[in-house]
């Protein structure tokens, strides 16, 4: 089983008429939905509101065949993200996070015995007190031998001290088996340093591989042997980019599950040919997501042209 840990929220997405349409989302939530829709056994760990938005979030997880037994419920409101779309479909975000349910998650105790991987990222690694709970879980499950995956998915508007967050991010890396970053996040996390130089330095600290999403320039991975493997993007008409990176993360985890590679050693041992197949699969999944409004990852039936 793949456990995805982190926030579930509601995106308020502008329509052509200017109104804001609520859509279910959140980085880790989207990862769980993507992995579940691609037939990977997936569970979601979070605290979700008992309000109407929370009920809808849980129902959508179940529809994606995601196990919700680790979902905690509480009366606090659901986090809201207000999305602004640029002419090219890229998204920017503003957040309403005070006193919301997802940041009040508590330690779940031992994860299920069949858990092989656990994925973290986005707001849940920033907003306290939940961030410390997830950080503790990351370290504990890494020490227990699970494949730990991290997509920081940086939201600078919620990070008051950039240098402190960069230092905290680096402190996680010894316990991270698979790191996925967008090139924009890598540049922000690198500060004044060169992003690719920093990515290579990050890999030396811990991750078996670092996957890099580069928008229209495709996907790349710094593999276990230090080789940079690249695949081009899948060309589609972009409606918006909401959930694109999350889909990549969920699809990668699904591919690794399908190929028996849900361990740090297995990720480190993947060949360039295997990485090209994994990245092509993840890129194709993300292309479907960006071709429609909101974070709507594909189901496995939509991916039949890709080798599993």
C-alpha positions as semicolon CSV with decimal commas, in nm:
position;residue;x (nm);y (nm);z (nm)
1;X;0,000;0,000;0,000
2;X;0,103;0,360;-0,069
3;X;0,008;0,602;0,208
4;X;-0,027;0,967;0,104
5;X;-0,011;1,211;0,395
6;X;-0,112;1,576;0,389
7;X;-0,385;1,827;0,336
8;X;-0,716;1,809;0,156
9;X;-0,872;2,142;0,064
10;X;-1,104;2,319;-0,177
11;X;-0,971;2,523;-0,468
12;X;-1,186;2,818;-0,572
13;X;-1,116;2,832;-0,944
14;X;-1,223;3,123;-1,169
15;X;-1,465;3,046;-1,451
16;X;-1,490;3,226;-1,783
17;X;-1,770;3,434;-1,636
18;X;-1,557;3,546;-1,343
19;X;-1,730;3,339;-1,075
20;X;-1,527;3,113;-0,844
21;X;-1,607;2,745;-0,880
22;X;-1,520;2,517;-0,583
23;X;-1,312;2,214;-0,681
24;X;-1,173;1,948;-0,451
25;X;-0,796;1,945;-0,420
26;X;-0,480;1,994;-0,218
27;X;-0,141;1,861;-0,327
28;X;-0,132;1,535;-0,127
29;X;-0,504;1,480;-0,184
30;X;-0,450;1,503;-0,559
31;X;-0,157;1,261;-0,535
32;X;-0,377;1,008;-0,356
33;X;-0,658;1,045;-0,610
34;X;-0,413;1,007;-0,900
35;X;-0,250;0,695;-0,756
36;X;-0,586;0,542;-0,668
37;X;-0,732;0,608;-1,011
38;X;-0,428;0,440;-1,162
39;X;-0,505;0,122;-0,967
40;X;-0,232;0,149;-0,704
41;X;-0,347;0,043;-0,355
42;X;-0,352;0,379;-0,180
43;X;-0,455;0,517;0,159
44;X;-0,492;0,882;0,257
45;X;-0,379;1,021;0,593
46;X;-0,511;1,361;0,694
47;X;-0,759;1,542;0,914
48;X;-1,067;1,639;0,712
49;X;-1,354;1,862;0,817
50;X;-1,698;1,727;0,893
51;X;-1,845;2,016;0,689
52;X;-2,002;1,965;0,347
53;X;-1,669;2,019;0,171
54;X;-1,509;1,755;0,393
55;X;-1,782;1,504;0,314
56;X;-1,729;1,565;-0,057
57;X;-1,352;1,525;-0,021
58;X;-1,392;1,186;0,149
59;X;-1,651;1,070;-0,104
60;X;-1,416;1,150;-0,393
61;X;-1,137;0,952;-0,228
62;X;-1,365;0,652;-0,202
63;X;-1,465;0,692;-0,566
64;X;-1,094;0,673;-0,655
65;X;-1,065;0,347;-0,455
66;X;-0,852;0,521;-0,189
67;X;-0,863;0,372;0,162
68;X;-0,991;0,637;0,406
69;X;-0,939;0,444;0,730
70;X;-0,651;0,680;0,822
71;X;-0,858;0,994;0,765
72;X;-0,929;1,182;1,087
73;X;-1,243;1,399;1,099
74;X;-1,302;1,721;1,292
75;X;-1,548;2,012;1,314
76;X;-1,297;2,272;1,199
77;X;-1,357;2,427;0,853
78;X;-1,196;2,309;0,530
79;X;-0,894;2,501;0,402
80;X;-0,970;2,717;0,098
81;X;-0,729;2,802;-0,183
82;X;-0,824;3,087;-0,417
83;X;-0,674;3,018;-0,759
84;X;-0,575;3,279;-1,015
85;X;-0,502;3,165;-1,370
86;X;-0,249;3,331;-1,601
87;X;-0,314;3,342;-1,979
88;X;-0,100;3,028;-2,026
89;X;-0,310;2,835;-1,774
90;X;-0,050;2,843;-1,496
91;X;-0,194;2,886;-1,149
92;X;-0,117;3,110;-0,852
93;X;-0,274;3,066;-0,509
94;X;-0,401;3,253;-0,205
95;X;-0,502;3,060;0,105
96;X;-0,745;3,068;0,395
97;X;-0,586;2,837;0,651
98;X;-0,647;2,970;1,002
99;X;-0,803;2,711;1,231
100;X;-0,872;2,465;0,950
101;X;-0,900;2,091;0,997
102;X;-0,602;1,963;0,800
103;X;-0,339;2,143;1,007
104;X;-0,466;1,976;1,327
105;X;-0,381;1,619;1,228
106;X;-0,248;1,402;1,511
107;X;0,003;1,118;1,505
108;X;-0,178;0,815;1,357
109;X;0,046;0,563;1,531
110;X;0,186;0,272;1,329
111;X;0,092;0,273;0,962
112;X;-0,074;-0,039;0,818
113;X;0,151;-0,346;0,803
114;X;0,121;-0,358;0,423
115;X;0,241;0,002;0,375
116;X;0,548;0,014;0,151
117;X;0,568;0,385;0,074
118;X;0,451;0,713;0,224
119;X;0,433;1,043;0,035
120;X;0,442;1,395;0,181
121;X;0,430;1,753;0,060
122;X;0,281;2,099;0,007
123;X;0,103;2,294;0,283
124;X;0,110;2,007;0,529
125;X;0,488;2,042;0,564
126;X;0,458;2,414;0,641
127;X;0,154;2,476;0,860
128;X;0,191;2,394;1,229
129;X;0,111;2,203;1,438
130;X;0,048;1,947;1,162
131;X;0,385;2,006;0,993
132;X;0,571;1,870;1,295
133;X;0,344;1,563;1,301
134;X;0,417;1,488;0,937
135;X;0,789;1,555;0,983
136;X;0,799;1,308;1,271
137;X;0,613;1,052;1,059
138;X;0,859;1,103;0,772
139;X;1,156;1,031;0,994
140;X;0,988;0,739;1,173
141;X;0,878;0,561;0,855
142;X;1,211;0,621;0,684
143;X;1,386;0,458;0,978
144;X;1,140;0,167;0,952
145;X;1,243;0,110;0,591
146;X;0,948;0,250;0,394
147;X;1,008;0,438;0,071
148;X;0,947;0,801;0,163
149;X;0,854;1,041;-0,118
150;X;0,848;1,420;-0,093
151;X;0,716;1,691;-0,322
152;X;0,768;2,022;-0,136
153;X;0,536;2,201;-0,383
154;X;0,639;2,534;-0,233
155;X;0,381;2,803;-0,158
156;X;0,597;3,108;-0,070
157;X;0,297;3,315;0,040
158;X;0,265;3,085;0,343
159;X;0,636;3,079;0,431
160;X;0,729;3,383;0,646
161;X;1,098;3,288;0,680
162;X;1,232;3,151;0,352
163;X;1,579;3,070;0,484
164;X;1,439;2,881;0,782
165;X;1,217;2,674;0,553
166;X;1,509;2,601;0,317
167;X;1,711;2,476;0,614
168;X;1,420;2,263;0,732
169;X;1,376;2,119;0,382
170;X;1,743;2,016;0,374
171;X;1,703;1,855;0,716
172;X;1,436;1,622;0,571
173;X;1,651;1,496;0,285
174;X;1,842;1,223;0,473
175;X;1,502;1,060;0,534
176;X;1,368;1,105;0,178
177;X;1,392;0,816;-0,068
178;X;1,236;0,989;-0,370
179;X;1,231;1,366;-0,416
180;X;1,012;1,533;-0,678
181;X;1,043;1,906;-0,745
182;X;0,929;2,145;-1,011
183;X;1,210;2,347;-1,162
184;X;1,045;2,660;-1,018
185;X;1,048;2,509;-0,669
186;X;1,408;2,399;-0,712
187;X;1,506;2,754;-0,808
188;X;1,323;2,896;-0,504
189;X;1,472;2,638;-0,268
190;X;1,821;2,697;-0,411
191;X;1,805;3,066;-0,326
192;X;2,104;3,237;-0,484
193;X;2,266;2,908;-0,587
194;X;2,229;2,730;-0,922
195;X;1,924;2,503;-0,912
196;X;2,081;2,200;-1,083
197;X;2,392;2,225;-0,867
198;X;2,168;2,224;-0,561
199;X;1,963;1,930;-0,691
200;X;2,281;1,725;-0,722
201;X;2,381;1,828;-0,371
202;X;2,037;1,733;-0,236
203;X;2,067;1,386;-0,386
204;X;2,398;1,335;-0,209
205;X;2,223;1,399;0,124
206;X;1,966;1,123;0,088
207;X;1,723;1,075;-0,203
208;X;1,783;0,775;-0,429
209;X;1,652;0,984;-0,720
210;X;1,529;1,338;-0,784
211;X;1,250;1,384;-1,038
212;X;1,223;1,732;-1,190
213;X;0,910;1,865;-1,363
214;X;0,983;2,140;-1,615
215;X;0,645;2,234;-1,758
216;X;0,659;2,251;-2,136
217;X;1,020;2,130;-2,130
218;X;0,920;1,784;-2,006
219;X;1,037;1,569;-1,718
220;X;1,382;1,469;-1,597
221;X;1,530;1,256;-1,324
222;X;1,867;1,254;-1,158
223;X;1,890;0,877;-1,121
224;X;2,068;0,661;-0,868
225;X;2,390;0,658;-1,067
226;X;2,386;1,036;-1,109
227;X;2,271;1,027;-1,472
228;X;2,025;1,292;-1,590
229;X;1,748;1,114;-1,785
230;X;1,502;1,332;-1,977
231;X;1,173;1,282;-2,160
232;X;0,982;1,544;-2,361
233;X;0,645;1,681;-2,265
234;X;0,325;1,545;-2,417
235;X;0,179;1,826;-2,627
236;X;-0,184;1,907;-2,546
237;X;-0,409;2,211;-2,534
238;X;-0,368;2,332;-2,175
239;X;-0,685;2,434;-1,990
240;X;-0,500;2,490;-1,662
241;X;-0,205;2,340;-1,475
242;X;-0,386;2,270;-1,147
243;X;-0,280;1,930;-1,018
244;X;-0,023;1,863;-1,290
245;X;0,271;1,806;-1,057
246;X;0,052;1,611;-0,815
247;X;-0,052;1,382;-1,100
248;X;0,314;1,323;-1,183
249;X;0,380;1,223;-0,823
250;X;0,079;0,992;-0,802
251;X;0,152;0,836;-1,141
252;X;0,517;0,776;-1,051
253;X;0,416;0,600;-0,730
254;X;0,163;0,391;-0,924
255;X;0,429;0,296;-1,181
256;X;0,677;0,202;-0,909
257;X;0,412;-0,013;-0,741
258;X;0,326;-0,186;-1,065
259;X;0,694;-0,264;-1,128
260;X;0,775;-0,381;-0,777
261;X;1,002;-0,085;-0,710
262;X;0,851;0,066;-0,395
263;X;1,176;0,075;-0,199
264;X;1,471;0,311;-0,186
265;X;1,709;0,043;-0,312
266;X;1,479;-0,040;-0,605
267;X;1,444;0,327;-0,698
268;X;1,822;0,366;-0,685
269;X;1,866;0,065;-0,914
270;X;1,626;0,177;-1,191
271;X;1,798;0,193;-1,528
272;X;1,778;0,486;-1,769
273;X;1,537;0,285;-1,986
274;X;1,313;0,215;-1,688
275;X;1,317;0,580;-1,587
276;X;1,220;0,685;-1,939
277;X;0,919;0,453;-1,919
278;X;0,824;0,582;-1,573
279;X;0,859;0,947;-1,672
280;X;0,672;0,894;-1,999
281;X;0,387;0,737;-1,806
282;X;0,378;1,018;-1,550
283;X;0,401;1,282;-1,822
284;X;0,115;1,127;-2,017
285;X;-0,100;1,124;-1,703
286;X;-0,019;1,488;-1,630
287;X;-0,100;1,584;-1,991
288;X;-0,450;1,447;-1,945
289;X;-0,489;1,643;-1,622
290;X;-0,387;1,977;-1,774
291;X;-0,615;1,921;-2,073
292;X;-0,922;1,960;-1,850
293;X;-1,027;2,205;-1,581
294;X;-0,906;2,154;-1,226
295;X;-0,717;1,864;-1,073
296;X;-0,878;1,571;-1,256
297;X;-0,614;1,297;-1,288
298;X;-0,685;1,020;-1,538
299;X;-0,814;0,674;-1,459
300;X;-0,619;0,372;-1,570
301;X;-0,854;0,311;-1,866
302;X;-0,740;0,644;-2,010
303;X;-0,377;0,529;-2,000
304;X;-0,408;0,210;-2,203
305;X;-0,165;0,340;-2,466
306;X;0,110;0,355;-2,206
307;X;0,307;0,047;-2,105
308;X;0,238;-0,067;-1,750
